[in-house]
């Protein structure tokens, strides 16, 4: 006890709290000797293609819903409501195909979809409904495939 009296108050408390017999006013302190190592599962981050697919799918769903006019400086609409309504079935099919993990979509098609939704010069942001619908259907045919990728369920054997 004489050794505890010579140390500062906090040092004495910390040293005394390591012993089981000493009363502890704070229960959140855990000494390293009593801590338990646990397995921590860390979720893997999705790869960049699946992130990009999800983002483009959200853009397609947003473009399929007609906007309300913006009252202020600039244009009233980014995407004209007539264009949005005309292209809605194709845009929703594109969004569903992008979210379907069994469909394999190459990076070129994904990049074409990204450009279609982000480039202001595409027909989606113009006044011509027919041209916008043609581009949306062309993109839909490029992305939506009639047959999904078949995955092998049988184990693969290795010849020795």
N, C-alpha and C positions, 0 to 999 in steps of 0.2 A: 504494500500500500504506500510505502514511502516513495517508491518509484513513480507511482501515479500522482502523488502530490507535487512532485517537481515539474511535471509536464504541464503544458497549458491546458485549459479546460477542454478544448475540442480534441486535442490529441489524446487526452485521458479518456474521453468519452468513446472515441473510435477504438482505442485499444481495449477498453472494458467491454464494448459491445461485441467483440469477437468471441467472448466467452459465453457459454450458454447460461451460466449462473447469474450473469449481470442483467439487471432489468434494462429493457430497451424501450425508450419512449417513442421511437420511430420504427414501425414495422416494415417500411419500404427498403431499408438497408439490408442487403443480402451479402453475406460474406462469400468470397470466391470458393471456399471449401464446400459450401452447401449448394452451390448453383448446379443445375442439371443441364447437360448439353442436350439440345433437342434438334431433331431433323427439321430443317426449314425448307419448305418447298417453295421455289421461286417460279412464278409463271414465266414461261418463255415469251419473249416479245415476238409479235407477229412479224413476218418478213415484210419488206417494203412493198412487194407486189400486192399482198393481201390488204395492206393499209391503203394503198392507192385504189384498189378495187372498191373498198368500202367508201372511200371519199368520193369517187366518181359515181357510185350508186346513190349516195346522198344528193349529189348535184343533179342527177337525173330525176330523182323523186321531187326535188324542189322545183325543177323546171317544168314538171308536168302539172303543177298547180298554178292557176292564173294568179298574177300578182294584183295587189291593190295599188291604185295610182299613188305616186309620191308627190305631195304638194310642196314644192320648193324649187330650188334651182336645179337645172338639169332636166333630163328626160322624165316623163311621167312613168314609164315602164322600162325595165331592162329587157324583159322578154314580153312581147306584145301578147295580150290575152288570147287573141285569135290563133296565134302561132302555138301558144302553150296548149290550148284545147285541142287543136288539130294533131299535135305531135304527142299528146298524152299517152295513148296506148303503146306507141313505140318506145317512149321514154320509160314507161313502167316495165316493159318487157326487158329493156336494157338493164334497168336497176335490179330486176329479179335474177337475170342471168349473171350479173356481176356478184351478187350475193350468194349464188349457188356454188359451193366449193367443189362439187363434182365436175363442173364444166371447166375445161382448161382453156384459158384465154391467154394468147401470147402478148408479149409486151408491145408489139406494133399496134395491135387492135386497142389495147388499153391506152396507148399514147394518142391514138386517133380519137378516142372518146374524150380523153382529157382536153385535147385541142378543141373539140366540138363544143364543150361546155365552158371553156375558159377564154377562148379567143373571141373577141367582140366582133370580128369580121366574118364569122360564120353566118349562115342563113338563119340560125336560131335567134339571133339578135336583130334580124332585119324585119322588113315589112311584108315580104313575099311569103305567104302561107304555103303555097305549093312547093316552092324551093326548099323551105325549111322541112316540110314533110318528106320530100325526096331524100334529103340528107339524113334525116332521122331514120328512115327505113333502110337506107344504105348502111348506116352505122349498126342498126339492129341486125341486119343480115351478116355483118362482119363479126359481131360479138356473139350472137345467139347461135349455138350449134344444135343440130337436131339430135345428136347422140352424145351422151356424157362419156367421160373417160372411164374405161373399165379398169378396175383395180383387181389385181390378183390376190385371192384369198389363200391360195395354197402355198405352203412353205416351199422355199427354193432349196433344192439339194445341191451339194457340192460334190463333184466326182473327185476321188483321190487316186 
